[in-house]
Amino acid sequence: MKEVIKEVIVVEGAHDSARLKEFFDCETIITGGLGMRDGVLEEIQAAKDRCGVIVFTDPDGPGAKIRRWIDEAVPGCKHAYVMKEEARTTRKVGVEHASYEVLKEALDHTVEWQNDKTEESIRAADFYELGLLGTDRSEALRKKVAKAFHIGHGSAKTLRQSLNKLGITKEEVENRLKNE
């Protein structure tokens, strides 16, 4: 018996939707990628009001852009992330290429942005102190942090914005890095 996901999952394409439905009893909304089809934001808002929404776009630039569009138009959605290396073939990257275990882990650890956050919980200077910027290992450490907090990997700026939206502090990052 498939696990039931009560929220509607927003994905980019039909193959992403089919992959999720292969493992989960879930409803999906397909955005159609960067050429988001007309009315999709209204569908997402209606689904959020009805039962909640999980945005689950591909771990690439277009997926991040679509995620930002949705987050601005329909704040308060949950977000699920997979890391690029866990959702790829030799030539493509996307939710449709992730294993059951990776998809389950992402859906079990959704995050919800605190869009009203104005105070920084972690500063750029903290990134330097933690080695997340300015060293040969910085990118690898940022990937560890992104994976530990179940948020998408990106640049240092993107990661810091994500951590701030979640209210995650320097101390919390430091503790996760020690335990990884």
C-alpha positions as CSV (number, residue, x, y, z in Angstrom):
1,M,0.0,0.0,0.0
2,K,1.4,3.4,-1.0
3,E,1.9,6.1,1.6
4,V,-0.7,8.9,1.3
5,I,0.6,12.4,0.9
6,K,-2.2,14.8,2.1
7,E,-0.7,17.9,0.5
8,V,-0.8,18.5,-3.3
9,I,2.7,18.2,-4.7
10,V,3.8,20.8,-7.3
11,V,6.2,19.5,-9.9
12,E,7.6,20.7,-13.2
13,G,6.6,18.0,-15.6
14,A,4.5,14.9,-16.3
15,H,7.4,12.5,-15.7
16,D,8.0,14.0,-12.3
17,S,4.4,13.5,-11.5
18,A,4.4,9.9,-12.7
19,R,7.5,9.1,-10.7
20,L,5.9,10.4,-7.5
21,K,2.7,8.5,-8.2
22,E,4.7,5.3,-8.7
23,F,5.6,5.4,-5.0
24,F,3.0,7.6,-3.3
25,D,-0.8,8.1,-3.3
26,C,-0.7,11.8,-4.1
27,E,-2.2,14.6,-6.1
28,T,0.1,16.7,-8.3
29,I,0.0,20.0,-10.1
30,I,2.3,20.2,-13.2
31,T,3.7,23.7,-13.8
32,G,4.9,23.0,-17.3
33,G,8.4,24.2,-16.5
34,L,9.7,27.8,-17.1
35,G,6.8,28.3,-19.6
36,M,4.4,27.9,-16.7
37,R,1.0,27.3,-18.1
38,D,-1.8,29.8,-17.5
39,G,-3.8,29.4,-14.3
40,V,-1.2,27.3,-12.5
41,L,-0.6,29.8,-9.7
42,E,-4.4,30.0,-9.1
43,E,-4.5,26.2,-8.9
44,I,-1.6,26.2,-6.5
45,Q,-3.3,28.8,-4.3
46,A,-6.6,26.8,-4.3
47,A,-4.7,23.6,-3.4
48,K,-2.9,25.4,-0.6
49,D,-6.1,26.7,0.8
50,R,-7.7,23.2,0.5
51,C,-5.1,20.9,1.9
52,G,-1.6,22.4,1.6
53,V,1.1,22.3,-1.0
54,I,4.6,20.9,-1.3
55,V,6.7,22.5,-4.0
56,F,9.1,19.9,-5.4
57,T,10.9,21.2,-8.4
58,D,14.1,19.9,-10.0
59,P,17.5,20.7,-8.4
60,D,18.6,23.0,-11.1
61,G,18.4,26.7,-12.1
62,P,15.0,26.5,-13.8
63,G,13.6,24.6,-10.8
64,A,14.9,27.2,-8.4
65,K,13.3,30.0,-10.5
66,I,10.0,28.3,-10.6
67,R,10.2,27.7,-6.8
68,R,10.8,31.4,-6.3
69,W,7.9,32.4,-8.6
70,I,5.5,30.1,-6.6
71,D,6.9,31.3,-3.2
72,E,6.3,34.9,-4.2
73,A,2.8,34.3,-5.6
74,V,1.6,31.8,-3.0
75,P,3.6,32.2,0.2
76,G,3.4,29.6,2.9
77,C,3.9,26.5,0.8
78,K,6.1,23.7,2.0
79,H,9.2,22.8,0.0
80,A,10.9,19.5,-0.6
81,Y,14.4,19.2,-2.1
82,V,16.6,16.6,-3.6
83,M,20.3,17.1,-4.2
84,K,21.5,17.1,-7.8
85,E,23.7,14.1,-7.3
86,E,20.7,12.1,-6.0
87,A,18.4,12.9,-8.9
88,R,20.4,12.5,-12.1
89,T,21.3,10.3,-15.0
90,T,24.5,10.8,-17.0
91,R,22.8,13.6,-19.0
92,K,19.7,14.8,-17.1
93,V,18.8,16.0,-13.6
94,G,15.3,16.0,-12.1
95,V,12.8,14.7,-9.6
96,E,11.9,12.0,-12.1
97,H,15.4,10.4,-11.7
98,A,15.4,10.1,-7.9
99,S,15.0,6.8,-6.1
100,Y,12.1,6.0,-3.8
101,E,14.4,6.5,-0.8
102,V,15.6,9.9,-1.9
103,L,12.0,11.0,-2.7
104,K,10.7,9.7,0.7
105,E,13.5,11.5,2.6
106,A,12.7,14.8,0.8
107,L,9.0,14.5,1.5
108,D,9.6,13.5,5.1
109,H,11.7,16.6,5.6
110,T,9.9,19.5,4.0
111,V,10.7,23.0,5.0
112,E,8.5,26.1,5.2
113,W,10.0,29.5,4.7
114,Q,9.4,32.2,7.2
115,N,8.8,35.0,4.6
116,D,8.4,37.6,7.3
117,K,12.0,37.1,8.6
118,T,13.7,40.5,8.5
119,E,16.5,39.8,11.0
120,E,19.5,37.7,9.8
121,S,20.0,34.6,11.9
122,I,23.3,33.9,10.1
123,R,25.6,36.5,8.5
124,A,28.1,36.5,5.7
125,A,30.9,36.9,8.3
126,D,29.6,33.6,9.9
127,F,30.0,31.8,6.6
128,Y,33.7,32.8,6.5
129,E,34.2,31.7,10.1
130,L,32.5,28.4,9.4
131,G,34.5,27.8,6.3
132,L,31.5,28.0,4.0
133,L,33.2,30.8,2.1
134,G,36.8,31.5,1.2
135,T,38.3,28.0,1.4
136,D,39.0,25.2,-1.0
137,R,36.5,23.1,0.9
138,S,33.7,25.7,1.1
139,E,31.5,24.3,-1.7
140,A,31.7,20.8,-0.2
141,L,30.8,22.2,3.3
142,R,27.9,24.1,1.8
143,K,26.6,20.9,0.2
144,K,26.8,19.2,3.6
145,V,24.8,22.0,5.2
146,A,22.2,22.0,2.5
147,K,21.8,18.2,2.8
148,A,21.7,18.4,6.6
149,F,18.9,20.9,6.7
150,H,17.1,19.4,3.7
151,I,17.3,22.6,1.6
152,G,18.5,22.9,-2.0
153,H,22.1,23.5,-2.7
154,G,23.2,26.7,-4.5
155,S,25.6,29.5,-4.2
156,A,26.8,30.7,-0.8
157,K,24.3,33.6,-1.1
158,T,21.4,31.3,-1.9
159,L,22.3,29.0,1.0
160,R,22.6,31.9,3.4
161,Q,19.2,33.3,2.3
162,S,17.6,29.9,2.8
163,L,19.1,29.5,6.3
164,N,17.9,33.0,7.2
165,K,14.4,32.2,5.9
166,L,14.4,29.2,8.2
167,G,15.8,31.1,11.2
168,I,18.8,28.8,11.4
169,T,21.7,30.2,13.4
170,K,25.5,29.9,13.1
171,E,25.5,27.7,16.1
172,E,23.0,25.3,14.6
173,V,25.1,25.1,11.4
174,E,28.2,24.6,13.4
175,N,26.6,21.7,15.3
176,R,25.4,20.0,12.1
177,L,28.9,20.3,10.6
178,K,30.4,18.7,13.7
179,N,27.9,15.8,13.5
180,E,28.3,15.1,9.8
